[in-house]
Amino acid sequence: MRRRFYAICALATVAMVGCSRSEPLEEPELTTQSRTQVQETVTEYTSESSPADGQGTVCGTAFSNFSQKTYDIVVIGGEARCDEAMTVVTDFLSGNSRAIKDGDEAWQAINGWRCGRGVDVGEVEPGGYTMNCWNSRTRVAFIHSGGEVSEAPAAEPAPAFDRKYAPSGVVCGDVTDQVTGETNAVVTVRHEVDCDAAMATFTDYLFGSPSGEPPFGSGARWEAPNGWECYKGYHLQGDPEAHVHMRLSCGPYGEPAVAWIPHDRISDMIVEDRD
């Protein structure tokens, strides 16, 4: 059950937070105006689950263990992919969040999402700002009842993201297959992965004419100059078991360290738990 949030919301100038050390996700286009107050709110209950509900949908509520407040989670850009958004937001605001600090005001959240300072909704008090979570299809804002803006988390959900020793489940960046034009995320599938090496290897692998010997066999196996190997070696949950449906992966010593996964399928990945 969801509420649709109809509001003449003014969205302040966008303060987009991208990953300063990796390729930024392509974000949904937002409608921005000069900042004004939220003028009117009307709620309507609906059980509709279509991802195309759009801007203004209230996906649900979430409690923050950091600010000790409850927020409406409202779609302010892109599609209303509420189930996906609520999974990410609930984890991000929990006391045992799996989000990884990446920059002064941004976190790498689960399932390929990011959370951090974003679009301000309503009047923002000095020193305050609205927290957002987003991926390539959806952006949601945390709006506290009474019109208050959400506060930055009082504590970091997790240690800083070290790209040389990235934990499992982190998006290192996006890589485009230069032959097919398909762009997917390079996601770690185990701990202590060198994201920079992973990105360089996958970029070379999908260049069309990679360095060294060309890929061979039905598994598209390729040996990179840096000692990594790439091939169809990762099974994504929900895909058929047949080898032909395995996802492209790369890693040192022939073992997958990262896989090339569409952003809307990252939530289907099975990755190592953090210690």
FIPA-595783 format. One line per field, with one value per residue: x, y, z of N, C-alpha, C in turn; residue number from 1; residue in three letters. Coordinates in nm, 2 decimals, padded with zeros to 4 digits. Atoms other than C-alpha are relative to their C-alpha. Layout:
n.xx	[X|...]
n.yy	[Y|...]
n.zz	[Z|...]
ca.xx	[X|...]
ca.yy	[Y|...]
ca.zz	[Z|...]
c.xx	[X|...]
c.yy	[Y|...]
c.zz	[Z|...]
seq	[NUM|...]
type	[ala|...]
//
This chain:
n.xx	[00.09|-00.08|00.07|-00.05|-00.02|00.02|-00.04|-00.07|-00.13|-00.10|-00.13|-00.11|-00.10|-00.05|-00.13|-00.03|-00.11|-00.05|-00.11|-00.11|-00.11|00.05|00.09|00.13|00.12|00.09|00.11|00.12|00.02|00.09|00.06|-00.04|00.05|-00.04|00.05|00.12|00.05|00.11|00.12|00.13|-00.02|00.12|-00.04|00.09|-00.06|00.01|-00.07|-00.07|-00.15|-00.07|-00.12|00.02|00.09|-00.06|-00.03|00.11|00.04|-00.06|-00.03|00.02|-00.07|-00.12|-00.05|-00.15|-00.07|-00.10|00.07|00.11|00.12|00.07|00.01|00.07|-00.09|00.08|-00.07|-00.01|-00.05|00.00|00.11|00.04|-00.04|00.01|-00.06|-00.14|-00.04|00.02|-00.10|-00.13|00.01|00.01|-00.13|-00.08|00.04|-00.01|-00.12|-00.11|00.00|-00.11|-00.04|-00.15|-00.03|-00.08|00.01|00.05|00.14|00.06|-00.02|00.03|00.10|00.01|00.07|-00.04|00.05|-00.08|00.07|-00.08|00.07|00.06|00.10|00.07|00.14|00.05|-00.10|-00.10|-00.06|-00.14|-00.08|00.07|00.02|00.08|-00.07|00.06|-00.06|00.03|-00.07|00.02|00.14|00.09|-00.06|00.09|-00.04|00.05|00.07|00.05|00.13|-00.01|-00.07|-00.14|-00.08|-00.08|-00.13|-00.11|-00.02|-00.09|-00.12|-00.02|00.06|-00.11|-00.13|-00.02|-00.01|-00.13|00.01|-00.10|00.04|00.14|00.08|00.10|00.12|-00.02|00.00|-00.12|00.03|00.07|-00.08|00.08|-00.05|-00.02|00.06|00.15|00.05|00.07|-00.07|00.04|-00.08|-00.10|00.03|-00.09|00.07|-00.07|-00.06|-00.14|-00.02|-00.06|00.10|-00.06|-00.05|00.12|00.06|-00.10|00.01|00.13|00.00|-00.08|00.07|00.11|-00.04|00.02|-00.13|-00.08|-00.14|-00.05|00.08|00.15|00.08|00.02|00.10|00.14|00.00|-00.07|-00.11|-00.11|-00.11|-00.05|-00.14|-00.03|00.01|00.14|00.07|00.14|00.08|00.14|-00.03|00.08|00.14|00.09|00.12|00.12|-00.04|-00.01|-00.13|-00.09|-00.12|00.01|00.06|-00.09|-00.03|-00.14|-00.07|-00.15|-00.07|-00.13|-00.01|00.11|00.12|00.07|00.00|00.10|00.09|00.05|00.14|00.09|00.04|00.13|-00.01|-00.10|00.07|00.01|-00.13|-00.04|-00.13|-00.05|00.04|-00.11|-00.04]
n.yy	[-00.12|-00.12|-00.12|-00.09|-00.12|-00.10|-00.13|-00.10|00.00|-00.07|00.07|-00.10|00.03|00.13|00.01|00.14|00.06|00.11|00.07|-00.07|00.09|00.10|-00.05|-00.03|00.07|-00.09|-00.02|-00.04|-00.14|-00.06|-00.13|-00.09|-00.13|-00.08|00.06|-00.05|00.09|00.09|-00.08|00.07|00.14|00.09|00.14|00.09|00.14|00.09|00.13|00.01|00.03|-00.02|-00.09|-00.12|-00.09|-00.13|-00.10|-00.03|00.11|00.03|00.14|00.05|-00.07|00.07|-00.06|-00.02|00.03|-00.11|-00.12|00.04|-00.05|00.08|-00.08|00.05|00.02|-00.05|-00.01|-00.14|00.00|00.13|00.09|00.04|00.13|-00.01|00.11|-00.01|-00.12|00.02|00.10|-00.07|-00.10|00.07|00.05|-00.12|-00.06|00.09|-00.01|00.09|-00.02|00.05|-00.11|-00.03|-00.15|-00.03|-00.15|-00.08|00.00|00.10|00.14|00.11|00.09|00.13|00.02|-00.09|-00.13|-00.09|-00.09|-00.11|-00.13|-00.01|-00.10|-00.05|-00.01|-00.09|-00.10|00.07|-00.08|-00.01|00.11|00.12|00.04|00.12|00.13|00.08|00.12|00.01|00.07|-00.05|-00.01|-00.05|-00.08|-00.02|-00.10|00.02|-00.12|00.02|-00.05|-00.14|-00.08|-00.02|00.07|00.11|-00.04|00.10|00.10|-00.04|00.08|00.06|00.13|00.10|-00.06|-00.06|00.09|00.00|00.07|00.11|00.11|-00.02|00.11|00.06|-00.07|-00.14|-00.04|-00.07|-00.09|00.05|00.02|00.02|00.09|-00.09|00.06|00.00|-00.12|00.02|-00.05|00.07|-00.03|00.10|00.02|00.09|00.12|00.04|-00.11|-00.04|-00.01|-00.12|-00.05|-00.06|00.11|00.06|-00.08|00.00|00.13|00.02|-00.09|00.07|00.12|-00.03|-00.11|00.05|00.07|-00.01|00.02|00.14|00.09|-00.02|00.10|00.12|00.10|-00.04|-00.08|-00.13|-00.02|-00.09|-00.03|-00.14|-00.02|-00.02|00.12|00.03|00.08|-00.03|00.11|00.01|00.08|-00.04|00.04|-00.10|00.06|-00.03|00.04|00.15|00.05|00.03|-00.08|-00.11|-00.12|-00.06|-00.14|-00.03|-00.03|-00.01|00.02|00.06|00.14|00.07|00.00|-00.13|-00.10|-00.09|00.05|-00.10|00.03|-00.12|-00.06|00.05|00.14|00.01|00.05|00.14|00.06|00.06|-00.04|00.04|-00.09|-00.07|00.06]
n.zz	[00.00|00.01|00.01|00.10|-00.06|00.09|-00.06|00.09|-00.06|00.07|-00.02|00.01|00.09|-00.03|-00.05|00.03|-00.06|00.08|-00.06|00.04|00.04|00.10|00.10|-00.06|00.06|00.07|-00.09|00.07|00.02|-00.10|00.02|-00.11|00.00|-00.11|-00.12|-00.07|-00.10|00.04|-00.02|-00.02|00.00|00.00|00.01|00.05|-00.02|00.12|-00.01|00.13|-00.02|00.12|-00.02|00.08|-00.07|00.02|-00.10|-00.10|-00.07|-00.13|00.00|-00.14|-00.10|-00.05|-00.13|00.00|-00.13|-00.02|-00.04|-00.08|00.05|00.10|00.12|00.12|00.11|00.11|00.13|00.06|00.14|00.06|-00.02|-00.13|-00.02|-00.14|-00.07|00.00|-00.08|-00.14|-00.04|-00.01|-00.11|-00.13|-00.03|-00.01|-00.12|-00.11|-00.09|00.06|00.14|00.09|00.08|-00.01|00.01|00.12|00.01|-00.12|-00.02|00.08|-00.03|00.09|-00.07|00.06|00.13|00.10|-00.03|-00.08|-00.09|-00.05|00.01|00.13|00.04|-00.12|00.01|-00.10|-00.06|-00.07|-00.10|00.01|-00.04|00.03|00.14|00.02|00.04|00.11|00.04|00.14|00.09|00.13|00.04|-00.10|-00.11|-00.11|-00.10|-00.14|-00.04|-00.13|-00.03|-00.05|00.10|-00.03|00.09|-00.07|-00.04|00.04|-00.11|-00.11|00.00|00.13|-00.01|00.02|00.02|00.13|00.12|00.05|00.13|00.02|-00.07|00.00|-00.05|00.09|00.03|00.04|00.14|00.03|00.11|00.12|00.12|00.12|00.10|00.12|00.12|-00.01|-00.06|-00.13|-00.12|-00.12|-00.12|-00.05|-00.14|-00.07|-00.05|-00.12|-00.07|00.03|00.14|00.05|00.10|00.11|00.09|00.06|00.10|00.11|00.06|00.07|00.11|00.11|00.04|00.08|00.09|00.14|00.04|-00.12|00.00|00.00|00.08|-00.01|-00.08|00.07|-00.06|-00.03|-00.12|00.02|-00.10|00.04|-00.10|00.01|-00.02|-00.15|-00.06|-00.02|00.11|00.02|00.07|-00.05|-00.12|-00.11|00.02|-00.06|-00.05|00.08|00.13|00.02|-00.04|00.11|00.01|00.09|-00.07|-00.10|00.03|00.02|-00.12|00.01|-00.12|00.00|-00.03|00.07|-00.09|00.01|-00.11|00.04|00.11|00.08|-00.03|00.01|-00.12|-00.05|-00.05|-00.11|-00.12|00.01|-00.02|-00.12|-00.02|-00.13|-00.11|-00.07|-00.13]
ca.xx	[00.00|00.15|00.05|00.07|00.21|00.07|00.26|00.36|00.71|00.99|01.32|01.62|01.92|02.06|02.36|02.45|02.68|02.88|03.15|03.47|03.69|03.48|03.27|02.94|02.61|02.39|02.11|01.74|01.65|01.50|01.26|01.42|01.29|01.37|01.33|00.98|00.79|00.58|00.24|-00.01|-00.01|-00.29|-00.26|-00.42|-00.38|-00.31|-00.19|-00.04|00.31|00.40|00.76|00.62|00.42|00.66|00.75|00.55|00.50|00.55|00.71|00.68|00.84|01.17|01.32|01.68|01.90|02.12|01.88|01.61|01.34|01.09|01.09|00.85|01.05|00.93|01.02|01.15|01.29|01.26|01.05|00.87|01.07|00.95|01.04|01.39|01.42|01.28|01.52|01.82|01.69|01.60|01.95|02.11|01.93|01.98|02.23|02.42|02.41|02.62|02.67|03.04|03.15|03.28|03.35|03.24|02.87|02.81|02.79|02.80|02.48|02.37|02.25|02.44|02.26|02.42|02.30|02.40|02.33|02.09|01.79|01.65|01.28|01.10|01.28|01.61|01.74|02.10|02.34|02.07|02.01|01.79|01.93|01.86|01.92|01.94|02.04|02.02|01.64|01.51|01.58|01.41|01.42|01.39|01.12|01.05|00.69|00.63|00.83|01.17|01.45|01.65|01.98|02.31|02.37|02.53|02.77|02.93|02.74|03.07|03.44|03.57|03.57|03.93|03.94|04.25|04.08|03.71|03.46|03.21|02.91|03.06|03.01|03.36|03.22|03.05|03.20|03.06|03.11|03.26|03.11|02.75|02.72|02.58|02.68|02.68|02.82|03.15|03.06|03.29|03.19|03.44|03.64|03.97|03.93|04.14|03.87|04.11|04.27|03.92|03.80|04.12|04.09|03.72|03.76|04.04|03.84|03.54|03.73|03.67|04.03|04.18|04.55|04.74|04.56|04.19|03.92|03.87|03.61|03.25|03.34|03.51|03.82|04.09|04.42|04.50|04.85|04.82|04.77|04.39|04.16|03.82|03.55|03.18|03.23|02.96|02.61|02.35|02.07|01.75|01.94|01.92|02.19|02.33|02.68|02.58|02.39|02.69|02.78|03.12|03.37|03.73|03.98|04.33|04.43|04.13|03.88|03.61|03.66|03.42|03.12|02.97|02.60|02.31|02.22|01.87|02.00|02.26|02.00|02.00|02.37|02.50|02.81|03.03|02.91|03.12|03.31]
ca.yy	[00.00|00.33|00.69|00.92|01.25|01.54|01.86|02.18|02.11|02.33|02.16|02.38|02.40|02.05|01.97|01.64|01.42|01.20|00.95|01.15|00.85|00.65|00.70|00.87|00.69|00.85|01.00|01.06|01.40|01.63|01.92|02.21|02.55|02.84|02.73|02.78|02.62|02.31|02.47|02.19|01.82|01.57|01.20|00.92|00.55|00.31|-00.05|00.02|-00.13|-00.01|00.14|00.42|00.59|00.88|01.19|01.26|00.91|00.84|00.50|00.46|00.57|00.49|00.55|00.69|00.54|00.85|01.14|00.94|01.07|00.91|01.03|01.00|00.86|01.05|01.01|01.34|01.22|00.93|00.62|00.51|00.20|00.19|-00.16|-00.12|00.23|00.13|-00.17|00.07|00.35|00.11|-00.04|00.31|00.44|00.13|00.09|-00.18|-00.02|-00.17|00.17|00.28|00.64|00.79|01.16|01.43|01.40|01.08|00.70|00.40|00.22|-00.13|-00.26|00.00|00.30|00.61|00.83|01.17|01.54|01.61|01.81|02.04|02.03|02.32|02.58|02.46|02.60|02.72|02.43|02.18|01.99|01.72|01.36|01.17|00.82|00.75|00.53|00.56|00.54|00.68|00.96|00.97|01.24|01.20|01.44|01.47|01.52|01.89|02.01|01.98|01.87|01.55|01.58|01.43|01.11|01.17|00.89|00.73|00.41|00.23|00.29|00.49|00.31|00.22|00.15|-00.06|-00.29|-00.26|-00.48|-00.71|-00.55|-00.22|-00.06|00.03|00.21|00.17|00.02|00.02|-00.26|-00.08|-00.34|-00.37|-00.03|-00.19|-00.02|-00.21|-00.17|-00.34|-00.48|-00.65|-01.01|-01.06|-00.86|-00.67|-00.60|-00.34|-00.13|00.06|-00.26|-00.40|-00.10|-00.09|-00.46|-00.46|-00.15|-00.33|-00.65|-00.48|-00.24|-00.46|-00.55|-00.60|-00.61|-00.94|-01.24|-01.21|-01.38|-01.74|-02.02|-02.02|-01.86|-01.56|-01.62|-01.36|-01.31|-00.95|-00.81|-00.74|-01.11|-01.09|-01.33|-01.25|-01.49|-01.58|-01.69|-01.53|-01.68|-01.41|-01.52|-01.55|-01.64|-01.99|-02.22|-02.29|-02.17|-01.95|-01.73|-01.67|-01.31|-01.16|-01.15|-01.06|-01.14|-01.23|-01.60|-01.69|-01.64|-01.37|-01.06|-00.84|-00.90|-00.69|-00.65|-00.42|-00.17|-00.30|-00.65|-00.57|-00.65|-01.01|-01.06|-01.29|-01.14|-01.22|-01.08|-00.82|-00.94]
ca.zz	[00.00|-00.10|-00.07|-00.37|-00.26|-00.46|-00.38|-00.55|-00.44|-00.53|-00.58|-00.51|-00.72|-00.76|-00.55|-00.72|-00.54|-00.77|-00.68|-00.68|-00.74|-00.99|-01.29|-01.18|-01.24|-01.50|-01.30|-01.39|-01.52|-01.25|-01.28|-01.09|-01.01|-00.78|-00.42|-00.27|00.01|-00.02|-00.07|-00.07|00.02|-00.06|-00.01|-00.19|-00.11|-00.39|-00.42|-00.77|-00.81|-01.15|-01.17|-01.39|-01.11|-01.13|-00.94|-00.62|-00.51|-00.14|-00.13|00.25|00.57|00.72|01.07|01.10|01.37|01.33|01.36|01.55|01.32|01.08|00.72|00.42|00.13|-00.17|-00.54|-00.68|-01.01|-01.25|-01.20|-00.88|-00.82|-00.46|-00.35|-00.46|-00.31|00.03|00.05|00.00|00.23|00.51|00.50|00.47|00.78|00.99|01.28|01.08|00.74|00.46|00.30|00.24|00.30|-00.03|00.00|00.24|00.18|-00.01|00.05|-00.18|-00.07|-00.15|-00.49|-00.68|-00.53|-00.38|-00.09|00.02|-00.01|-00.29|-00.41|-00.13|-00.09|00.08|00.29|00.41|00.74|00.76|00.78|00.68|00.36|00.22|00.20|-00.12|-00.24|-00.62|-00.90|-01.28|-01.28|-00.96|-00.70|-00.36|-00.09|00.29|00.40|00.77|00.89|00.97|00.67|00.83|00.61|00.69|00.86|00.76|00.95|01.29|01.23|00.93|00.84|00.74|00.70|00.40|00.06|-00.02|-00.40|-00.37|-00.12|-00.21|-00.02|-00.18|-00.35|-00.45|-00.79|-00.91|-01.21|-01.55|-01.86|-02.21|-02.46|-02.76|-03.00|-02.87|-02.70|-02.39|-02.06|-01.73|-01.38|-01.27|-00.93|-00.68|-00.59|-00.32|-00.07|-00.11|-00.48|-00.66|-00.83|-01.04|-01.18|-01.23|-01.43|-01.64|-01.71|-01.80|-02.02|-02.22|-02.23|-02.39|-02.61|-02.92|-02.98|-02.63|-02.56|-02.62|-02.75|-02.84|-02.63|-02.72|-02.67|-02.58|-02.25|-02.41|-02.20|-02.22|-02.04|-01.96|-01.96|-01.58|-01.51|-01.47|-01.66|-01.80|-01.91|-01.86|-01.50|-01.29|-01.24|-01.16|-00.94|-01.15|-01.47|-01.63|-01.51|-01.85|-01.91|-02.20|-01.96|-01.73|-01.69|-01.79|-01.50|-01.44|-01.17|-01.08|-01.07|-01.29|-01.00|-01.05|-00.85|-01.04|-01.27|-01.54|-01.43|-01.54|-01.28|-01.25|-01.17|-00.90|-00.64|-00.77|-00.70|-00.43|-00.28|00.02|00.35|00.53|00.83]
c.xx	[00.09|-00.09|00.06|00.00|-00.01|00.04|00.06|00.13|00.10|00.13|00.11|00.10|00.07|00.14|00.04|00.12|00.05|00.12|00.13|00.11|-00.04|-00.09|-00.14|-00.11|-00.08|-00.13|-00.13|-00.01|-00.10|-00.06|00.04|-00.05|00.07|-00.06|-00.12|-00.04|-00.09|-00.13|-00.12|00.04|-00.13|00.05|-00.11|00.06|-00.02|00.09|00.08|00.15|00.08|00.12|-00.01|-00.09|00.05|00.02|-00.12|-00.05|00.07|00.01|-00.03|00.07|00.11|00.06|00.16|00.05|00.10|-00.07|-00.12|-00.13|-00.05|-00.02|-00.09|00.11|-00.07|00.08|00.00|00.06|00.00|-00.12|-00.02|00.03|00.01|00.06|00.15|00.06|-00.01|00.10|00.13|-00.01|00.00|00.14|00.09|-00.02|00.01|00.13|00.11|00.00|00.12|00.06|00.15|00.02|00.09|-00.01|-00.06|-00.15|-00.07|00.04|-00.03|-00.09|-00.01|-00.07|00.03|-00.06|00.10|-00.10|00.08|-00.08|-00.05|-00.09|-00.07|-00.14|-00.06|00.11|00.10|00.07|00.15|00.07|-00.07|-00.01|-00.08|00.09|-00.08|00.07|-00.04|00.08|-00.03|-00.14|-00.09|00.08|-00.11|00.06|-00.05|-00.07|-00.07|-00.14|00.01|00.08|00.15|00.08|00.08|00.14|00.10|00.01|00.10|00.12|00.01|-00.06|00.11|00.13|00.01|00.03|00.14|00.00|00.10|-00.04|-00.16|-00.07|-00.09|-00.12|00.01|00.01|00.13|-00.02|-00.08|00.10|-00.09|00.07|00.01|-00.06|-00.15|-00.06|-00.07|00.09|-00.05|00.10|00.11|-00.01|00.09|-00.09|00.07|00.08|00.14|00.03|00.06|-00.09|00.06|00.05|-00.12|-00.06|00.09|-00.01|-00.13|-00.01|00.08|-00.07|-00.11|00.02|-00.03|00.12|00.09|00.14|00.03|-00.09|-00.15|-00.07|-00.02|-00.10|-00.13|-00.01|00.06|00.11|00.11|00.09|00.05|00.15|00.04|-00.01|-00.15|-00.05|-00.15|-00.07|-00.14|00.01|-00.09|-00.15|-00.08|-00.13|-00.12|00.03|-00.01|00.14|00.10|00.12|-00.01|-00.06|00.08|00.03|00.16|00.06|00.15|00.06|00.14|00.00|-00.12|-00.13|-00.07|00.01|-00.10|-00.08|-00.06|-00.15|-00.08|-00.04|-00.13|00.00|00.10|-00.06|-00.01|00.14|00.02|00.15|00.04|-00.05|00.12|00.03|-00.06]
c.yy	[00.12|00.13|00.08|00.14|00.11|00.13|00.09|00.02|00.08|-00.07|00.11|-00.04|-00.14|00.00|-00.15|-00.05|-00.12|-00.07|00.07|-00.08|-00.11|00.06|00.02|-00.08|00.11|00.01|00.05|00.15|00.06|00.13|00.09|00.14|00.08|-00.06|00.07|-00.11|-00.10|00.06|-00.08|-00.15|-00.07|-00.14|-00.09|-00.14|-00.08|-00.12|-00.02|-00.03|00.03|00.09|00.13|00.10|00.15|00.09|00.03|-00.11|-00.02|-00.15|-00.06|00.09|-00.08|00.08|00.01|-00.03|00.11|00.12|-00.03|00.06|-00.10|00.09|-00.07|-00.01|00.03|00.00|00.14|00.00|-00.15|-00.08|-00.03|-00.14|-00.02|-00.12|00.00|00.12|-00.02|-00.10|00.08|00.10|-00.06|-00.05|00.12|00.06|-00.09|00.01|-00.09|00.01|-00.05|00.11|00.03|00.15|00.02|00.14|00.06|-00.02|-00.11|-00.14|-00.09|-00.09|-00.13|00.00|00.11|00.14|00.09|00.09|00.11|00.13|00.01|00.12|00.05|00.02|00.09|00.10|-00.07|00.10|00.01|-00.12|-00.13|-00.03|-00.13|-00.12|-00.06|-00.13|-00.01|-00.11|00.05|00.02|00.07|00.09|00.02|00.10|-00.05|00.13|-00.03|00.06|00.14|00.09|00.02|-00.08|-00.11|00.05|-00.10|-00.10|00.04|-00.08|-00.07|-00.15|-00.11|00.07|00.05|-00.11|00.01|-00.07|-00.10|-00.13|00.00|-00.12|-00.06|00.09|00.14|00.02|00.08|00.11|-00.06|-00.02|-00.04|-00.10|00.07|-00.07|00.00|00.13|-00.02|00.05|-00.07|00.04|-00.11|-00.01|-00.11|-00.12|-00.07|00.12|00.03|00.00|00.14|00.06|00.06|-00.10|-00.06|00.08|00.00|-00.13|-00.02|00.09|-00.06|-00.12|00.03|00.11|-00.04|-00.07|00.02|-00.03|-00.15|-00.08|00.02|-00.10|-00.12|-00.09|00.06|00.09|00.14|00.03|00.08|00.02|00.14|00.01|00.01|-00.13|-00.04|-00.09|00.04|-00.10|00.01|-00.09|00.03|-00.03|00.10|-00.07|00.04|-00.04|-00.15|-00.05|-00.03|00.10|00.12|00.12|00.06|00.14|00.02|00.04|00.01|-00.02|-00.05|-00.15|-00.08|-00.01|00.14|00.09|00.11|-00.06|00.12|-00.01|00.13|00.06|-00.05|-00.15|-00.02|-00.06|-00.16|-00.07|-00.06|00.03|-00.04|00.10|00.07|-00.07|00.08]
c.zz	[00.00|00.01|-00.12|00.06|-00.11|00.06|-00.11|00.07|-00.08|00.03|-00.02|-00.10|00.03|00.05|-00.02|00.06|-00.08|00.07|-00.05|-00.05|-00.09|-00.09|00.05|-00.07|-00.08|00.08|-00.07|00.00|00.10|-00.05|00.11|-00.03|00.11|00.12|00.05|00.10|-00.06|00.03|00.03|00.00|00.01|-00.02|-00.05|00.01|-00.13|00.02|-00.13|00.02|-00.12|00.02|-00.07|00.07|-00.01|00.12|00.09|00.08|00.14|00.01|00.14|00.10|00.05|00.12|-00.01|00.13|00.03|00.05|00.10|-00.04|-00.11|-00.12|-00.10|-00.11|-00.13|-00.13|-00.05|-00.14|-00.05|00.03|00.15|00.03|00.16|00.08|00.01|00.08|00.15|00.06|00.03|00.11|00.14|00.05|00.03|00.14|00.12|00.08|-00.05|-00.15|-00.07|-00.09|00.03|-00.02|-00.12|-00.03|00.12|00.03|-00.09|00.05|-00.12|00.07|-00.07|-00.14|-00.10|00.01|00.07|00.09|00.04|-00.02|-00.14|-00.02|00.13|-00.04|00.11|00.04|00.08|00.10|-00.02|00.05|-00.02|-00.15|-00.01|-00.04|-00.11|-00.01|-00.15|-00.07|-00.14|-00.04|00.10|00.10|00.10|00.10|00.13|00.05|00.14|00.02|00.06|-00.09|00.03|-00.10|00.08|00.03|-00.05|00.12|00.11|00.00|-00.13|00.01|-00.01|-00.02|-00.15|-00.10|-00.05|-00.14|-00.02|00.08|00.02|00.06|-00.10|-00.02|-00.04|-00.15|-00.02|-00.11|-00.11|-00.11|-00.12|-00.10|-00.13|-00.13|00.00|00.04|00.13|00.12|00.13|00.11|00.02|00.15|00.06|00.05|00.11|00.06|-00.05|-00.15|-00.04|-00.11|-00.12|-00.10|-00.07|-00.12|-00.12|-00.08|-00.08|-00.12|-00.12|-00.06|-00.10|-00.10|-00.15|-00.06|00.12|-00.02|00.00|-00.09|00.01|00.08|-00.08|00.07|00.03|00.13|-00.01|00.09|-00.06|00.11|-00.01|00.03|00.15|00.08|00.04|-00.11|00.00|-00.08|00.06|00.12|00.12|-00.02|00.08|00.04|-00.08|-00.15|-00.01|00.04|-00.11|-00.02|-00.09|00.06|00.11|-00.04|-00.01|00.14|-00.02|00.14|-00.01|00.03|-00.06|00.08|-00.02|00.12|-00.02|-00.11|-00.07|00.00|-00.03|00.13|00.06|00.04|00.11|00.12|00.00|00.03|00.14|00.03|00.14|00.11|00.06|00.13|00.11]
seq	[1|2|3|4|5|6|7|8|9|10|11|12|13|14|15|16|17|18|19|20|21|22|23|24|25|26|27|28|29|30|31|32|33|34|35|36|37|38|39|40|41|42|43|44|45|46|47|48|49|50|51|52|53|54|55|56|57|58|59|60|61|62|63|64|65|66|67|68|69|70|71|72|73|74|75|76|77|78|79|80|81|82|83|84|85|86|87|88|89|90|91|92|93|94|95|96|97|98|99|100|101|102|103|104|105|106|107|108|109|110|111|112|113|114|115|116|117|118|119|120|121|122|123|124|125|126|127|128|129|130|131|132|133|134|135|136|137|138|139|140|141|142|143|144|145|146|147|148|149|150|151|152|153|154|155|156|157|158|159|160|161|162|163|164|165|166|167|168|169|170|171|172|173|174|175|176|177|178|179|180|181|182|183|184|185|186|187|188|189|190|191|192|193|194|195|196|197|198|199|200|201|202|203|204|205|206|207|208|209|210|211|212|213|214|215|216|217|218|219|220|221|222|223|224|225|226|227|228|229|230|231|232|233|234|235|236|237|238|239|240|241|242|243|244|245|246|247|248|249|250|251|252|253|254|255|256|257|258|259|260|261|262|263|264|265|266|267|268|269|270|271|272|273|274|275]
type	[met|arg|arg|arg|phe|tyr|ala|ile|cys|ala|leu|ala|thr|val|ala|met|val|gly|cys|ser|arg|ser|glu|pro|leu|glu|glu|pro|glu|leu|thr|thr|gln|ser|arg|thr|gln|val|gln|glu|thr|val|thr|glu|tyr|thr|ser|glu|ser|ser|pro|ala|asp|gly|gln|gly|thr|val|cys|gly|thr|ala|phe|ser|asn|phe|ser|gln|lys|thr|tyr|asp|ile|val|val|ile|gly|gly|glu|ala|arg|cys|asp|glu|ala|met|thr|val|val|thr|asp|phe|leu|ser|gly|asn|ser|arg|ala|ile|lys|asp|gly|asp|glu|ala|trp|gln|ala|ile|asn|gly|trp|arg|cys|gly|arg|gly|val|asp|val|gly|glu|val|glu|pro|gly|gly|tyr|thr|met|asn|cys|trp|asn|ser|arg|thr|arg|val|ala|phe|ile|his|ser|gly|gly|glu|val|ser|glu|ala|pro|ala|ala|glu|pro|ala|pro|ala|phe|asp|arg|lys|tyr|ala|pro|ser|gly|val|val|cys|gly|asp|val|thr|asp|gln|val|thr|gly|glu|thr|asn|ala|val|val|thr|val|arg|his|glu|val|asp|cys|asp|ala|ala|met|ala|thr|phe|thr|asp|tyr|leu|phe|gly|ser|pro|ser|gly|glu|pro|pro|phe|gly|ser|gly|ala|arg|trp|glu|ala|pro|asn|gly|trp|glu|cys|tyr|lys|gly|tyr|his|leu|gln|gly|asp|pro|glu|ala|his|val|his|met|arg|leu|ser|cys|gly|pro|tyr|gly|glu|pro|ala|val|ala|trp|ile|pro|his|asp|arg|ile|ser|asp|met|ile|val|glu|asp|arg|asp]
//
